[in-house]
Amino acid sequence: MNIYDQLHALAKEIDANVAQVQKVAGDTARQQTRLPIPGGLGSVTVTGGGQLVSVDLDRRGLGATNGAALGRQVVQAIREAESRAMDAKKQRIDAVQRRYD
């Protein structure tokens, strides 16, 4: 195999790797992560890319908290859901890249 054939084969392999990573990133971005709000106050949902989709409050738990505490708990849940979603995305992409190493 001459150098041009080797370069062409390598370029095809790189293109396949990039396409696979893009597919995994796109698939992951469409997935959603849902986490409970501490204290049984409801749940938050984010996309696989970490974007907030919804905050669902459970009215039954709201009587036991005040606005400031609720705000802190909602923010905590959102940050945790975003972090988990981004970690999962990174793990999936890393798994694809390891196949090509």
C-alpha positions in Angstrom: 0.0 0.0 0.0 1.5 3.3 -1.0 1.5 6.4 1.2 -1.5 7.9 -0.6 -3.6 4.8 0.1 -2.4 4.8 3.7 -3.4 8.5 4.1 -6.7 7.9 2.4 -7.5 4.9 4.8 -6.5 7.0 7.8 -8.7 9.9 6.7 -11.6 7.5 6.3 -11.0 6.2 9.8 -10.9 9.7 11.2 -14.1 10.6 9.4 -15.8 7.5 10.8 -14.7 8.4 14.3 -15.9 11.9 14.0 -19.3 10.8 12.6 -19.7 8.3 15.5 -18.9 10.9 18.1 -21.3 13.3 16.5 -24.0 10.7 16.5 -23.5 9.8 20.2 -23.4 13.5 21.1 -26.7 14.1 19.3 -28.4 11.0 20.7 -27.2 11.9 24.2 -28.5 15.5 23.8 -32.0 14.2 23.1 -32.0 12.1 26.2 -33.3 13.5 29.5 -32.2 13.3 33.1 -34.8 13.7 35.8 -33.8 14.1 39.5 -35.9 14.6 42.6 -35.8 17.9 44.4 -34.5 17.3 48.0 -37.2 17.0 50.6 -39.7 15.4 48.3 -40.7 18.7 46.7 -40.9 17.5 43.1 -38.4 17.0 40.4 -36.3 18.7 37.7 -35.6 17.5 34.2 -32.7 18.5 31.9 -31.6 17.4 28.5 -28.5 15.3 27.9 -26.8 18.5 27.0 -27.6 20.0 30.5 -30.4 22.3 29.4 -33.3 22.7 31.8 -36.6 21.2 30.5 -38.9 21.4 33.5 -39.3 22.0 37.2 -42.2 20.0 38.6 -43.3 20.9 42.1 -45.3 18.5 44.3 -47.8 20.7 46.2 -48.0 18.1 49.0 -44.4 18.9 50.0 -44.6 22.7 49.7 -46.3 23.3 53.0 -43.2 22.1 54.9 -40.8 24.7 53.3 -40.5 28.4 52.7 -39.6 30.3 49.5 -35.9 30.7 50.2 -35.4 27.1 51.1 -37.4 25.9 48.1 -35.3 28.1 45.8 -32.1 26.7 47.2 -33.4 23.1 46.8 -34.6 23.6 43.3 -31.2 25.2 42.2 -29.4 22.3 43.9 -31.4 19.8 42.0 -30.9 21.6 38.7 -27.2 21.8 39.2 -26.9 18.1 40.1 -29.1 17.1 37.1 -27.0 19.2 34.8 -23.8 17.8 36.2 -25.0 14.2 35.8 -26.2 14.8 32.2 -22.9 16.3 31.2 -20.9 13.5 32.9 -23.1 10.9 31.1 -22.5 12.6 27.8 -18.7 12.7 28.4 -18.6 9.0 29.3 -20.5 8.0 26.1 -18.2 10.1 23.9 -15.1 8.8 25.7 -16.3 5.2 25.1 -16.6 5.9 21.4 -13.1 7.5 21.3 -11.6 4.6 23.2 -12.7 2.2 20.4 -10.5 4.1 17.9 -7.4 4.5 20.2 
